[in-house]
Amino acid sequence: MTKLRNARAGVTALAALATLCLTGCAVGANAGNAGTAEAECPGASTPFDGLELAADVRTIDGPSTACLADTSLPIIASDEASAVPLTVTGADGVEVTVDSTERILPIDITGTIAATVFSLGLGDHVVGRDSSTGFAEASDLPEVTQEGHTLSAEAVLALDPTVVITDTTLGPRDVLAQLRDAGIPVVIVTKERSVENIGELVDQIAGALGVPERAALLKSAIDADLSSVTDPINATIPADPADRPRMIFLYVRGSANVYYLFGEESGADSLIDAVGGFDVAGEIGWEGMRPVTAEALVQAAPDVVLVMTEGLASTGGVDGLLERLPALASTPAGEHRRIVDMADTEVLGFGPRTPAVVDALARAVWAPDTVAAASAAGGTDGDAATGTADGDDGDDG
């Protein structure tokens, strides 16, 4: 596997997002719902190392949208049955006994836990979903979250789950205590999310379900897929980091006037590393997730800005974002309109689809003419737009 930044302890993007969401700011609560139609996305027929990249990726003009050519989940094949009953100690230090995995409820703020359970081949036992579980395989399941990411005890109890697997990104916490008081095993897994700790999360989820062999198979598959994506990226892009695009990840919600810059230990930094970008947040010493300032944007001087699709739409698209953040407009990314968006339920999931996410983002950054045209969220008035290389004028749409 490509050499990536080591996984770090501390506050992650998911934890910070949870804080925002629990104060009334929903992440992808609308378009992120399962079953929502996705923009047409062409297949990645040409390997990344076979693409013709711009002479200088920093001269590309126009926004682009990263999308998955195949939104289905990778599912491993295994006959291993859950070794229950079992006792496991959760990430919260609480010892939990799981007697049955017949009715599994996997929930968190990005749908990553549910995606992992499905990829382990146990999707038939899942009885419900959170509002961020946006893959088609779970589209018919009832939701147990309301008002964005508020967990409903009544909705959970109505499903009669035999085990709930979650982290601490959904709340209120009193609901989890209520479920435990009702006799439902609630296993807490890590809230850390990054490219590097996918295997750790798989182990914890599989451990709660008693399927270690399935975990080994899934981790091996993810590692192989990630290597098949990142090896060509690393072999193709400039070796000198100074020749790579300076990148930042902005979390924006125009309706709530929320603009955060994701820094080191946020998870977004590992994603930027994986797609071959230069993580500017590390250079300027920006840690965790904090409200962005004009000074930080000017100091960062990004060439490319990553955002969530729904977030970009909430600001009125690229023009709206640049109007709301004038300092961003004066950066190279603003001048070239190099805003790359990706679906809220995909970009920071850090689960079984991460290899596909990395590939899609890398193409949108390095070779935007190979991905779908920019979505309405990324355009001026809803017309499609695709970035063009070497300073050629593109349709700003």
N, C-alpha and C positions, 0 to 999 in steps of 0.2 A: 504494500500500500504506500501511496505517496507520503512523504514526510510532512506532517501537519503540526501545527502548534499543539503542544501538550494540553490535555484537558486541565482546566483549572477549577479550584473550589471557589465558592463565593456566589454572589448574586448573579443570576442568569437572566437572559431576555425573558424567559417564560415567567420567572418570578416577578419581574418588574411589570410585565404585561398584566399579570394577575392583579397587581395592586391597582393599576389603572382601570381594569375592567370591573373590579368590585366596587369602584367608586362611580360607576355609571357609564363607562366608555367601553362599548362592545367592540370586539375584534372580529370582523367578518361575520357579524351576526345575521346579515342578510344574504349577500351573495355567497357567503361561505357555507351555507346550509347544504346538506347532502341533497343530491338530485338537481342542483342548479345547473342550467346549461352552461357549458364552458365555451370560450371562443375557439374557433377552428384553429387547430395547431398542426402544421405540416410535420410529417415524420422526419426523423433525423437519419436520412438515407446515406449521408456522407459522414464518415468518421471524422472526429474533430481534427485529427492530425492530417486529414486530407483537405481541409478547408483552406481557402485562400484568404488570409487575414489582411487587414489594412496594413500599409507600411508603418503607420503609427496609429494605434488604436485610439490614442487621445485626440485625434483629429476627426473622429466620426461625429456626424451631426444627426440629431433627432432622437426621440425616445423609442424604446422597444419594449415588447412584452415577452417575458419568458413563460413558456407554457409546456406542459407535458404532452408529448405526442401520444403517449399511452398512459391514461390516468388510472388503469387498473392496478391493484396491489400484487406484488410478487407473493405467491403462496407456496410454501414448501410442502413436499409430500412426505408424510410419515404416518405410520400405524401406531405410534406410541400413544398409549392412553394415560390420562392424568393419574399420577401416583398419589391418590388421596385415600384416607385423610393424611394431612401433613400440617406441620407447624412451621411458620416462617416469622422472622423478625423484620418488620417493615423499616423503612428509612427513618421513621419517627421513633424507633426504638421499642415499639409496641409489638409484643408477641401475639400472633394471630393463628388460630387453628382453622383450616379450610377443610370441610368435610365433603364438599361436592363442587364440581366445576360445571354442572349441568346448565346453570343460568348465570352467565358472567356479565357484569356491568363494568366496562372499562371507560373511564372518563378523565379528561383533563382539558386544558385550555386550547390545545391545538389538535386534538384528535389523534395524537401520536400513540397513546396507549391502545386505543381501539385498533389502529392500523397494525400495530405489532401483534395483537391477539389474532386478528384475521390472518396475518402473514404466517403466524405459527400454525395455521390450519384449523383454528378453533372458532372460526366465525359463526358456525352453526349454533354455537352455544351462547352467543351474545344476544342479550335481550333488550338493550336500549343504547342510546347514544347521547353525547353532548352536542351542542349546537355547532361545534367546530369539526365534528367528524364529517368531512365533506367528500368521502369517496363513495362511488356508486354502490359498492357491495353492502353498505350500511344504510342506504337511502330509505328503506322501508321501516326502519326501526323507530320506535317512539322516543321523543326527546325527554330528557330529565332536567334540562336547564331551561330557565326562563329569563326574560329581560337581558338577553345577551349571554352571560355566563354565571347566573345565579342558580345554584343547585337547589332543586325542590325535593324535600324529604318525602312529600306525599307521592310525587311521581316515581321516585325510586322504590318506595315501599309497595306501590301498586304493581311493580314488576316482579316482586318476590325474588330478588337475586340471591343466589347461594354464595356469591363472593363479589365484592366491589373492589376494583383496583383503580387507584387514583394517586395524585400527588397533592400538593398543597396550593395548586393554582386555581382551584374552584372553591367557592365558598357560598355562604358563610360556614365557618368551621363548626359551628354548633350543629349543623346538619349532619356532619360526619359522626359527631358524638351521638346524635339522635339515632343514627342508623346502627351504631354499635350497641346502644342501649336496647335496640329492638332485636338484637341477637344476630345481626348480619355481619359476617367477617369483612372488615375493611382493611385492605392491605395498602399501605402508603409506599410508593416507590419514589425514586429520586426526581426532583424537579429540574435538575441540571439538564440542559440540552445543548449539544454541540455535535459536530461531525465526529469527534473523537470518542464520545461516550455512548454511542448507539448500542454497542455491544453490552455495556453495563446495564442499560435499561432493558434490553432483551433478556438478560439473565435474571433480573429482578422480577420481571413480569412472568417469565416462564417458571421461575422458582415458586411464585405464588400459585401457579397452576399445575405444578408437578410434572413438567414436561422438559427435562434437561436435554434430551436428545433432539427435540425439535428446536431448542434454543441454539444448540451447536450447529445444526443445519442452516438455520436462518442467519446466524452470524457469519458463517462461511460464505453464504450466498451474497450477503450484503458487502462483505469485504471484497469478494471477487468482482462484484458489479462496480464498487467504488474504485477499485484499482483500474478496471477497464475504462473508467471515465477519466480519472485524474492522471493516469500515466500519459495518455495522449496530450492532455492539456499541458502538463509540465514539459513534455518533449517538444511542444509547438511554440509556446509563448516565449518572449524574450527571457534570457537567463538572468539578466540584470534587473533587479527589482525597480531600479530607477526608470526603466523603460516600460514598466507596467502601469496600468491606470490606477490613479489614486482613488480609492473607493470608500464610501461611508454608507451606513444603513440608517435611514430616517424612519421613525415610526410617527405617522401623522394622522390626526383625526381633526379635520377642519371644523366639523360641527361642534366639537368640544374645545376647539382652539388648543389642541395638544400637539406639540412638536418635540419629539425626543430624539436624541442621537444615541445610537447603540455603540458602546465602546468595548474595551477589553473585558473579558469575563462575561460577555453578554450572549455568546453563542453566535451572533452575527459575524464576529471577527473570524471565527473558524470557517464560516461559509465563504467569506471574502478570500481567505487564504486558499480554500479548496478550488475556487474558480480561477485562481491565478492573479487576483488583484492585489494591490498593495493597501493594507489596512491602515488608513490614515489615523484612525482613532488611537492606535498604539503609539504613533509618532507624536501626537499632541498630548499623550497622557490621559486620555479620556477613558475612564473606567465605568463599567456597569451601564446603566441607562439613566440619562439625566436630561432635563429640558435643554434644548439646543439654544445657543446664544449666537448673536451676529459675529461676535469675536471668534467663537469656535469655528464657525463656517469659513470665515475669512482665513483663519490660521490653517484650517484643514485643506482649503483650496482643492476640493475633489474634482476628479475628471468624470466620475460616474457616481450616481446616487441610486441606491437600491431602496425601493419602497414596496409596501403591500398595495395590491390593486385597489381594494376598497378604500384604503387610506388616501391614495392619490385621487380617486373619484370624489372623496368627501371634500377635497380642497378645490374642486373644479378643474381637475386635470393639471397638466404641466403648467399652463399659463397661470392657473389659480395658485399653484404651489409657489411659483416664482414671485407672484404678486404678494403672497402672504409672507414670504421669506425673502425680502429684498437682498439680503446679504448673500443668499444662495444664487440669486440672479447674476451677481458679479463674479462668481467663481467660474472656472473653466466648464464645469458641468452645467451651470446655468446658461452660460454663453452658447454652449453647443446643444443645449436642451437634452443632455444625456441623462435622462431619468429612465431607469429600468424597473418595471413593476412585475410582480408575480402574485398569484392568488394567495390570499391570507392563510388559507388552510394548508398550503403547500410549502411556502418559502422557509418557515422556521419550524417545520414539523420534526426534523431530525429523527426520522424513523426509517422504515423499509424502503420508502421512495426517495431517500436522500441522494443516492447515485443519480437518479433521473433528474432530480431538482438541480444538482450541481451541473449536470450536462446542459440542461436547458438554460440556466443562468449564464454559464460560460459562453454558450452560443449567442445569447442576447447581448453580452458584453463585448465579445471579441469578433463576432461575425453576425451582426443583427439581421443581415439580409437572408439568413438561413432559418429564422424563426418567424412566428406569426407577426403580422403587422401590429403596431402598437394599438392597444385597445382604446375604446372611447375614453377610458379614464386617463390615458396618457396623451390624448390629443387635445386640440383647442376646441373643436366643435363636434367631435364625435367621428370625424373622418379617419380612416386608417392612415397610419404613417409608419414608415420603416426607415431607420437610420441609414445614412449613406456615408461612405468612407471618403477620407482625404479631403474633407471640407466641401464636397459637392452639396449643392442645395437639395434638400429633401422636402417632401410634403409635410409641413408642420402640423397639418390636420388637427 
